[in-house]
Amino acid sequence: IDPAVYDLYLHARTKSFAPDELRTNVGLLEVATQRAATFAEAWGRLAYLRSWLRVYQPFAGRAASADLATKEAARALALDPQNIDALFAQFFVIAPFGRFVEADAVAERLARAPGLGVAGIYVGWHLRAVGRLRESAEATERAFRLDALNPMSANLVALSRMATGRVADAVPVLEDLMARVPDMSFPVANLLRAQAFLE
């Protein structure tokens, strides 16, 4: 891979998951994949970030964005069948309600993928969403221990702790996250909710 293209890939790391950050990173990765059509990691990350970005889009445009992310994920998986980012993109474009069997199948594939690492937070997130709280807590805590500075990992471990009744344990994680990543919107609402639970 050309070092300039790899540099684009490295710069496309998400910290706050804010819409402008996601749009910028998607743009960087579109250039990287145009310049290196066989760069599986760039295709996977592009699909992953586009699947996140669609959460901020108007509903009318989400289907087209999901189709594009699905194609990018397929491209990444054709180059690397275990590409974690591409697998997550496939997971994130599944409609959030009513397609639990499909989502569970993708989450199970992710859980078995080699090198899952900190991305296991999303497996935990899915397990929590379908009511498997004990399994969710284990997966989320394991992923958080791998990278406690990962903003989304911190946010999701706090939510997991809240879901299992450990609200007081979630508060310091959310407070630290807000101090470290002030542009991230998720911990603000989650901390307010945690504090309300504690009152």
KOLMARDO-139684 format. One record per residue: residue number from 1; residue in three letters; x negated, y, z negated of N, C-alpha, C in turn. Coordinates in steps of 0.02 Angstrom, whole numbers, plus 50000, padded with zeros to 5 digits. Example, Ala and Ser with C-alpha at 12.3 -4.5 7.8 and 13.67 -1.06 7.14 Angstrom:
PT/num/residu/n.east/n.north/n.up/ca.east/ca.north/ca.up/c.east/c.north/c.up
PT/1/ALA/49340/49716/49610/49385/49775/49610/49340/49835/49610
PT/2/SER/49358/49888/49646/49316/49947/49643/49355/50002/49606
REM end
This chain:
PT/num/residu/n.east/n.north/n.up/ca.east/ca.north/ca.up/c.east/c.north/c.up
PT/1/ILE/49958/49941/50000/50000/50000/50000/49955/50062/50000
PT/2/ASP/49972/50109/50042/49937/50173/50045/49941/50207/49976
PT/3/PRO/49884/50230/49950/49884/50262/49884/49934/50321/49878
PT/4/ALA/49943/50359/49931/49991/50415/49929/50062/50390/49920
PT/5/VAL/50078/50334/49952/50145/50304/49945/50153/50276/49875
PT/6/TYR/50101/50242/49851/50105/50214/49783/50113/50271/49732
PT/7/ASP/50082/50327/49745/50089/50385/49700/50161/50409/49698
PT/8/LEU/50196/50409/49755/50267/50428/49756/50307/50380/49711
PT/9/TYR/50292/50316/49717/50326/50265/49676/50313/50278/49602
PT/10/LEU/50252/50291/49584/50235/50303/49514/50269/50366/49486
PT/11/HIS/50276/50417/49527/50309/50479/49505/50384/50470/49498
PT/12/ALA/50412/50420/49528/50485/50409/49526/50504/50367/49465
PT/13/ARG/50482/50387/49407/50499/50353/49344/50550/50396/49308
PT/14/THR/50603/50365/49286/50657/50401/49254/50646/50405/49179
PT/15/LYS/50656/50464/49152/50649/50474/49081/50716/50492/49049
PT/16/SER/50749/50543/49076/50811/50567/49044/50874/50539/49075
PT/17/PHE/50869/50510/49135/50927/50486/49173/50976/50542/49189
PT/18/ALA/50951/50604/49190/50992/50662/49209/51001/50661/49284
PT/19/PRO/51057/50687/49309/51070/50684/49382/51016/50715/49425
PT/20/ASP/50989/50773/49406/50937/50804/49447/50874/50762/49449
PT/21/GLU/50856/50733/49393/50798/50689/49391/50808/50628/49435
PT/22/LEU/50867/50598/49431/50882/50540/49473/50880/50558/49547
PT/23/ARG/50910/50615/49566/50910/50636/49636/50839/50646/49662
PT/24/THR/50797/50678/49622/50727/50689/49641/50692/50623/49652
PT/25/ASN/50701/50577/49605/50667/50513/49609/50692/50471/49668
PT/26/VAL/50757/50474/49682/50784/50439/49740/50751/50467/49804
PT/27/GLY/50744/50534/49807/50712/50564/49865/50640/50541/49874
PT/28/LEU/50603/50538/49819/50533/50514/49822/50530/50442/49848
PT/29/LEU/50576/50401/49823/50575/50331/49843/50600/50320/49914
PT/30/GLU/50644/50363/49937/50665/50358/50008/50605/50371/50053
PT/31/VAL/50564/50420/50035/50503/50434/50074/50455/50375/50069
PT/32/ALA/50446/50348/50009/50400/50291/49999/50421/50231/50041
PT/33/THR/50486/50215/50042/50508/50157/50080/50506/50169/50156
PT/34/GLN/50512/50232/50177/50505/50248/50248/50432/50238/50270
PT/35/ARG/50386/50255/50226/50315/50250/50242/50287/50180/50232
PT/36/ALA/50319/50140/50190/50295/50072/50176/50356/50025/50172
PT/37/ALA/50378/50002/50229/50440/49963/50234/50437/49896/50197
PT/38/THR/50378/49873/50180/50373/49808/50144/50356/49816/50071
PT/39/PHE/50364/49876/50044/50347/49891/49974/50407/49872/49930
PT/40/ALA/50409/49810/49909/50466/49782/49872/50482/49822/49809
PT/41/GLU/50431/49841/49772/50443/49877/49709/50478/49943/49722
PT/42/ALA/50458/49977/49775/50490/50042/49792/50563/50032/49813
PT/43/TRP/50576/49980/49853/50645/49965/49873/50687/49949/49812
PT/44/GLY/50660/49909/49766/50697/49890/49706/50712/49950/49662
PT/45/ARG/50662/49991/49651/50673/50050/49608/50721/50099/49641
PT/46/LEU/50717/50105/49707/50763/50149/49743/50835/50125/49733
PT/47/ALA/50846/50060/49740/50914/50033/49730/50937/50043/49658
PT/48/TYR/50893/50031/49611/50908/50040/49540/50928/50112/49523
PT/49/LEU/50887/50160/49545/50900/50229/49529/50962/50255/49566
PT/50/ARG/50972/50232/49628/51032/50253/49664/51095/50225/49629
PT/51/SER/51090/50163/49603/51147/50135/49568/51163/50174/49505
PT/52/TRP/51112/50201/49472/51123/50244/49414/51152/50312/49435
PT/53/LEU/51125/50340/49488/51147/50406/49511/51221/50406/49529
PT/54/ARG/51246/50352/49554/51316/50350/49575/51364/50361/49516
PT/55/VAL/51341/50349/49455/51383/50362/49397/51402/50436/49392
PT/56/TYR/51358/50479/49418/51369/50552/49415/51406/50578/49477
PT/57/GLN/51418/50536/49526/51449/50558/49587/51525/50558/49581
PT/58/PRO/51559/50600/49622/51632/50595/49624/51654/50525/49646
PT/59/PHE/51710/50503/49621/51733/50435/49637/51738/50422/49712
PT/60/ALA/51756/50473/49750/51764/50464/49822/51699/50442/49857
PT/61/GLY/51642/50463/49830/51578/50446/49861/51543/50386/49833
PT/62/ARG/51571/50357/49781/51536/50303/49747/51532/50238/49788
PT/63/ALA/51582/50224/49827/51581/50161/49866/51524/50163/49917
PT/64/ALA/51516/50219/49951/51462/50224/50000/51394/50220/49967
PT/65/SER/51388/50251/49909/51326/50247/49871/51311/50176/49848
PT/66/ALA/51363/50141/49826/51355/50071/49804/51334/50028/49863
PT/67/ASP/51363/50040/49922/51343/50001/49981/51270/50012/49998
PT/68/LEU/51248/50074/49993/51178/50089/50008/51132/50056/49957
PT/69/ALA/51149/50061/49893/51109/50029/49841/51107/49954/49850
PT/70/THR/51163/49925/49871/51167/49852/49883/51120/49832/49939
PT/71/LYS/51118/49872/49993/51074/49857/50049/51001/49864/50028
PT/72/GLU/50986/49916/49989/50917/49926/49966/50896/49869/49920
PT/73/ALA/50941/49846/49877/50926/49790/49833/50914/49727/49874
PT/74/ALA/50954/49716/49924/50945/49657/49967/50877/49659/50002
PT/75/ARG/50857/49718/50023/50792/49726/50056/50736/49708/50006
PT/76/ALA/50741/49733/49945/50691/49718/49894/50689/49644/49878
PT/77/LEU/50748/49613/49872/50751/49542/49854/50728/49497/49911
PT/78/ALA/50735/49520/49973/50708/49483/50030/50632/49481/50027
PT/79/LEU/50603/49535/50001/50530/49540/49995/50505/49507/49931
PT/80/ASP/50545/49510/49878/50527/49483/49813/50591/49459/49778
PT/81/PRO/50606/49394/49781/50670/49368/49754/50679/49379/49679
PT/82/GLN/50627/49397/49642/50633/49409/49570/50627/49482/49552
PT/83/ASN/50637/49527/49599/50630/49599/49586/50682/49621/49535
PT/84/ILE/50659/49638/49476/50703/49656/49420/50745/49717/49436
PT/85/ASP/50715/49770/49463/50753/49831/49478/50809/49816/49528
PT/86/ALA/50795/49776/49578/50846/49760/49628/50903/49719/49597
PT/87/LEU/50885/49673/49553/50937/49634/49519/50981/49680/49476
PT/88/PHE/50951/49728/49442/50991/49775/49403/51035/49818/49447
PT/89/ALA/51009/49838/49504/51051/49877/49550/51113/49837/49569
PT/90/GLN/51103/49772/49583/51161/49730/49599/51210/49728/49540
PT/91/PHE/51184/49727/49480/51226/49726/49420/51264/49792/49413
PT/92/PHE/51229/49848/49422/51260/49914/49409/51312/49933/49461
PT/93/VAL/51311/49904/49520/51361/49922/49570/51425/49881/49563
PT/94/ILE/51425/49833/49519/51487/49794/49507/51536/49839/49471
PT/95/ALA/51598/49838/49493/51650/49879/49461/51652/49863/49386
PT/96/PRO/51659/49914/49344/51652/49905/49272/51708/49865/49238
PT/97/PHE/51766/49860/49268/51821/49825/49235/51849/49771/49280
PT/98/GLY/51858/49712/49252/51892/49659/49287/51849/49611/49327
PT/99/ARG/51786/49626/49335/51742/49582/49373/51689/49552/49327
PT/100/PHE/51713/49529/49269/51668/49504/49217/51631/49441/49237
PT/101/VAL/51663/49397/49274/51630/49335/49294/51571/49351/49341
PT/102/GLU/51583/49396/49388/51530/49416/49434/51473/49450/49396
PT/103/ALA/51491/49495/49351/51440/49531/49311/51402/49482/49267
PT/104/ASP/51437/49434/49238/51404/49385/49195/51354/49343/49235
PT/105/ALA/51371/49325/49296/51326/49285/49338/51261/49324/49352
PT/106/VAL/51267/49389/49367/51208/49429/49380/51168/49438/49316
PT/107/ALA/51202/49450/49260/51167/49458/49196/51130/49394/49176
PT/108/GLU/51160/49336/49189/51126/49273/49174/51064/49264/49218
PT/109/ARG/51069/49283/49281/51011/49279/49326/50955/49325/49300
PT/110/LEU/50975/49385/49279/50926/49432/49252/50893/49405/49189
PT/111/ALA/50932/49375/49145/50905/49349/49083/50852/49296/49095
PT/112/ARG/50858/49260/49151/50810/49207/49167/50751/49231/49210
PT/113/ALA/50754/49293/49233/50703/49319/49278/50636/49327/49242
PT/114/PRO/50582/49304/49274/50517/49314/49243/50499/49388/49241
PT/115/GLY/50467/49408/49187/50446/49478/49181/50503/49525/49164
PT/116/LEU/50556/49500/49135/50614/49543/49119/50593/49599/49073
PT/117/GLY/50556/49584/49020/50530/49634/48974/50583/49680/48946
PT/118/VAL/50566/49745/48947/50610/49795/48917/50676/49801/48954
PT/119/ALA/50679/49779/49016/50742/49781/49053/50795/49736/49023
PT/120/GLY/50775/49694/48975/50823/49653/48939/50875/49694/48901
PT/121/ILE/50862/49759/48893/50912/49802/48860/50978/49801/48898
PT/122/TYR/50975/49794/48964/51036/49795/49003/51073/49729/48999
PT/123/VAL/51036/49675/48990/51069/49611/48977/51106/49616/48910
PT/124/GLY/51073/49645/48860/51105/49656/48796/51166/49702/48802
PT/125/TRP/51161/49753/48843/51216/49799/48855/51276/49762/48883
PT/126/HIS/51264/49719/48933/51318/49680/48961/51349/49633/48909
PT/127/LEU/51307/49599/48871/51333/49553/48821/51377/49590/48770
PT/128/ARG/51356/49650/48751/51396/49690/48705/51463/49709/48736
PT/129/ALA/51461/49726/48800/51523/49748/48835/51574/49692/48840
PT/130/VAL/51551/49630/48840/51598/49574/48844/51610/49540/48777
PT/131/GLY/51588/49574/48723/51604/49551/48656/51556/49500/48625
PT/132/ARG/51500/49487/48657/51452/49440/48630/51400/49478/48589
PT/133/LEU/51422/49505/48532/51383/49552/48493/51318/49523/48465
PT/134/ARG/51321/49463/48438/51261/49433/48408/51207/49424/48461
PT/135/GLU/51225/49395/48518/51177/49386/48573/51152/49453/48598
PT/136/SER/51198/49501/48602/51180/49568/48625/51128/49600/48579
PT/137/ALA/51141/49595/48514/51094/49625/48466/51025/49594/48472
PT/138/GLU/51022/49528/48479/50957/49495/48485/50920/49517/48548
PT/139/ALA/50955/49518/48605/50923/49537/48668/50901/49610/48666
PT/140/THR/50943/49653/48639/50928/49725/48638/50870/49740/48590
PT/141/GLU/50871/49710/48532/50815/49721/48484/50750/49694/48512
PT/142/ARG/50752/49637/48545/50691/49608/48574/50663/49655/48627
PT/143/ALA/50705/49682/48670/50682/49728/48722/50657/49793/48692
PT/144/PHE/50690/49818/48641/50669/49880/48608/50600/49872/48577
PT/145/ARG/50587/49815/48547/50521/49804/48517/50465/49804/48569
PT/146/LEU/50481/49786/48631/50431/49787/48684/50411/49858/48704
PT/147/ASP/50457/49905/48698/50442/49974/48716/50490/50021/48680
PT/148/ALA/50472/50037/48618/50515/50079/48576/50517/50151/48600
PT/149/LEU/50472/50171/48644/50472/50239/48670/50513/50246/48734
PT/150/ASN/50537/50191/48762/50579/50194/48821/50646/50227/48801
PT/151/PRO/50664/50284/48832/50724/50319/48811/50788/50278/48815
PT/152/MET/50798/50242/48870/50860/50204/48876/50861/50146/48827
PT/153/SER/50802/50117/48815/50798/50063/48766/50818/50087/48697
PT/154/ALA/50794/50146/48679/50811/50175/48613/50886/50190/48610
PT/155/ASN/50914/50218/48662/50985/50234/48662/51027/50170/48655
PT/156/LEU/51009/50119/48693/51050/50058/48692/51040/50017/48628
PT/157/VAL/50980/50020/48597/50973/49985/48534/51014/50020/48480
PT/158/ALA/51017/50086/48484/51059/50123/48436/51132/50103/48444
PT/159/LEU/51156/50098/48506/51226/50077/48517/51238/50005/48493
PT/160/SER/51189/49963/48504/51195/49894/48481/51200/49891/48405
PT/161/ARG/51158/49930/48372/51160/49931/48299/51227/49957/48274
PT/162/MET/51254/50007/48307/51319/50033/48288/51373/49980/48297
PT/163/ALA/51370/49944/48352/51420/49893/48367/51420/49836/48317
PT/164/THR/51362/49824/48286/51357/49770/48237/51360/49796/48165
PT/165/GLY/51384/49858/48157/51395/49885/48091/51334/49915/48057
PT/166/ARG/51279/49922/48094/51218/49951/48065/51211/50024/48087
PT/167/VAL/51262/50062/48074/51265/50132/48098/51208/50173/48069
PT/168/ALA/51194/50165/48005/51140/50204/47973/51073/50191/48006
PT/169/ASP/51062/50130/48031/51000/50112/48065/50995/50143/48135
PT/170/ALA/51052/50162/48162/51053/50193/48229/51035/50267/48227
PT/171/VAL/51053/50301/48173/51044/50373/48170/50972/50396/48180
PT/172/PRO/50922/50368/48144/50854/50392/48155/50828/50379/48226
PT/173/VAL/50851/50325/48257/50831/50311/48326/50858/50365/48373
PT/174/LEU/50921/50383/48363/50952/50435/48405/50921/50504/48392
PT/175/GLU/50908/50519/48329/50877/50583/48313/50807/50589/48345
PT/176/ASP/50768/50536/48341/50702/50535/48372/50708/50542/48448
PT/177/LEU/50755/50508/48476/50765/50510/48549/50783/50581/48572
PT/178/MET/50827/50614/48535/50846/50682/48553/50786/50730/48548
PT/179/ALA/50743/50719/48500/50684/50761/48492/50634/50749/48549
PT/180/ARG/50626/50686/48569/50578/50668/48621/50602/50684/48691
PT/181/VAL/50667/50675/48703/50695/50683/48771/50757/50727/48767
PT/182/PRO/50746/50792/48758/50804/50837/48748/50851/50842/48808
PT/183/ASP/50827/50823/48868/50870/50826/48927/50917/50766/48934
PT/184/MET/50907/50716/48894/50949/50656/48899/51015/50668/48862
PT/185/SER/51070/50660/48897/51135/50677/48867/51165/50621/48824
PT/186/PHE/51149/50559/48839/51181/50502/48804/51173/50503/48728
PT/187/PRO/51113/50516/48702/51106/50512/48629/51145/50566/48591
PT/188/VAL/51161/50621/48623/51198/50674/48589/51266/50648/48567
PT/189/ALA/51303/50622/48615/51370/50596/48600/51366/50536/48552
PT/190/ASN/51316/50494/48562/51309/50435/48519/51292/50454/48447
PT/191/LEU/51250/50505/48438/51233/50527/48371/51295/50559/48337
PT/192/LEU/51332/50598/48374/51394/50627/48345/51441/50572/48322
PT/193/ARG/51448/50521/48363/51491/50464/48345/51465/50428/48283
PT/194/ALA/51399/50416/48281/51369/50382/48223/51380/50422/48159
PT/195/GLN/51370/50487/48163/51379/50529/48104/51452/50529/48081
PT/196/ALA/51499/50528/48130/51569/50524/48111/51585/50459/48076
PT/197/PHE/51555/50404/48099/51566/50339/48067/51540/50338/47995
PT/198/LEU/51485/50375/47983/51455/50375/47917/51492/50420/47867
PT/199/GLU/51536/50463/47891/51572/50509/47845/51631/50474/47813
REM end
